[in-house]
């Protein structure tokens, strides 16, 4: 689902120029964003290997605003969510963390500035308590996490501005308003904001005071290291390929993907120029739509996934059974390759293309490698497999654990589609029937982490 309250940069800059001379009334771009926020909750849905991503800007789990209005027709304001956990209350009561937490004058000025800018946030006036949970400089970005609460309800607001921003400027640049306040609040952010010439990039997580946060960046998420912050993580990169583990009073309450929390992730995807696209298309097999390939290449450069090289398009063509055009592309990452498969939207409630993501350790840049990509459906992995074999391979066969052939397909330039059940082995044969390569299907693939393994707040 693509959120149209976050416009691509060209439109934002053009809009900014058009309203730069406006002298009265609230910022029209801010009004546009608020109207769009009222229309729906936006999220990046990740389930197994499924992924829905925007081509320009991706927003995860932003604010959900009630549709009901009071008699005067004005919005009632975001009401917050009932505080259902003692850990949430402990978070609200925690002292300010972050590099600016010791600057009492700045913290107090920020509280006052948030109150002044409360109208632009469209938060219920009943949430009259302002708690600065985090404020600090993270790389070149000044970041703040504010809890707005009452005795019974609370929500979270994240702010970001260039480093050295005044309290008033920081309070005027909210980047996420969530209708929840979770015991572990986190956000990954990599965007060039409206009327701002620099990228704001950070990955911050904040837990109740006294909790310990460990981080793991290895592929198996087992090499844990204690965060340098006191019950918080603050990194100047937005990559969310690592995991966090939060331990409070001797009990692990969270273990799962970094950036966890109701604010999720917000990122502007980079533009892919013609030269970069030409390089990505070099060596692609099949028939590839250039615009679709540019879309996929941009999505692969999502900084949240920590790409370690240039994207490349592997194949383009038509998926059997659906007749829909498909583009398959990949980008190297630290521990293998991230693959994106782009297809047109197949359901009426989603806008834009459907993409799903797979991570594999197969060396996709090796011309002699054989790889079988199992296509994902709404209900999970299907029986259809795209064969990417050496170019001189003439045939692909699948073999069951007993050694019996269960499928066969002729290949074109080493590619083709084959129906293959789980626990089968794919073989690529040359024109003489000699085996060129083998690949145990599904053995080297792993879906990106879709959620925590422990979440017991």
Secondary structure, DSSP 8 states (H G I E B T S, - for coil): ---TTS--HHHHHHHHHHHTT--SSS-HHHHHHHHHHHH------EETTEE---SSEEE-S-------B-TT--B--B--EE---HHHHHHHTS--BSTTTT-HHHHHHHHHHHHHTHHHHTB-TT--EEEEEEEEEETTEEEEEEEEE-SSEEEEEEEEEETT--HHHHHT-EEEEES---SSEEEEEEEE-TT--SEEEEEEEE--TT-EEEEE-STTS---EE-SSSSEEEES-----SEEEEEETTEEEEEEETT-STTEEEEE-----HHHHHHHHTT-EE---HHHHHHHHHHHT-GGG---S--EEEEEEE-TTT--EEEEEEEEETTEEEEEEEE---STT--S-EEEEEEE-S-TT-TT--EEEEEEETTEEEEEEEEE--TT--EEEEE-TTS-EEEEEE-BTTEEEEE--TT-EEEEE-TTS-EEEEEETTSSEE----S-SEE--
